[in-house]
Amino acid sequence: MARSNRNRVLIPEAKSGLDQFKIEVARELGIENYDQIDKGNLTSRQNGYVGGTMVKKMVEAYENGLAGK
């Protein structure tokens, strides 16, 4: 059974911004040239850490917006 890819951008105009955000987070985590390297050469932990950190920062930004900061 083929696995469906559920990792799609809901708002296509946001794709470039999310890609740039991913590169910035990877740099902060010490992974240089994240946009140019083969993600298959990174460990699952490294790839997951980038995505997890992105989610953490997005939730934090949303919470700050709700708090009026």
C-alpha positions in Angstrom: 0.0 0.0 0.0 1.4 3.4 -1.0 1.9 5.9 1.7 0.3 9.3 1.0 2.4 12.4 1.6 0.5 14.6 4.1 3.2 17.2 4.3 1.7 19.7 2.0 1.5 23.5 2.3 -2.1 24.6 2.7 -1.4 28.1 1.4 0.9 27.8 -1.7 2.0 31.4 -1.3 3.6 30.5 2.1 5.9 27.8 0.7 8.9 30.0 0.0 8.6 31.6 3.4 8.5 28.2 5.1 11.5 27.0 3.1 13.5 30.1 4.2 12.4 29.6 7.8 13.5 26.0 7.6 17.0 27.0 6.4 17.3 29.7 9.2 16.3 27.1 11.9 18.8 24.6 10.5 21.6 27.2 10.6 20.7 28.0 14.2 21.1 24.3 14.9 24.5 24.2 13.3 23.4 22.5 10.0 24.9 24.5 7.2 23.8 24.4 3.6 20.5 22.7 4.6 18.8 23.7 1.4 21.6 22.1 -0.8 22.4 18.9 1.1 20.7 15.5 0.6 18.4 15.1 3.6 18.9 11.4 3.3 22.4 11.8 4.5 21.2 13.4 7.7 20.0 11.3 10.6 16.3 11.1 11.5 17.1 12.9 14.7 18.7 15.9 12.8 15.8 16.2 10.3 13.2 15.8 13.1 15.0 18.4 15.2 14.8 21.0 12.4 11.0 20.4 12.0 10.4 20.2 15.7 12.2 23.5 16.3 10.2 25.1 13.5 6.9 24.0 15.1 8.1 25.2 18.6 8.9 28.6 17.2 5.7 28.9 15.3 3.6 28.0 18.3 5.6 30.5 20.4 5.0 33.2 17.9 1.2 32.4 17.8 1.0 32.4 21.6 2.8 35.8 21.7 0.3 37.2 19.2 -2.6 36.0 21.4 -1.0 37.6 24.4 -0.6 40.9 22.5 3.2 40.9 22.8 
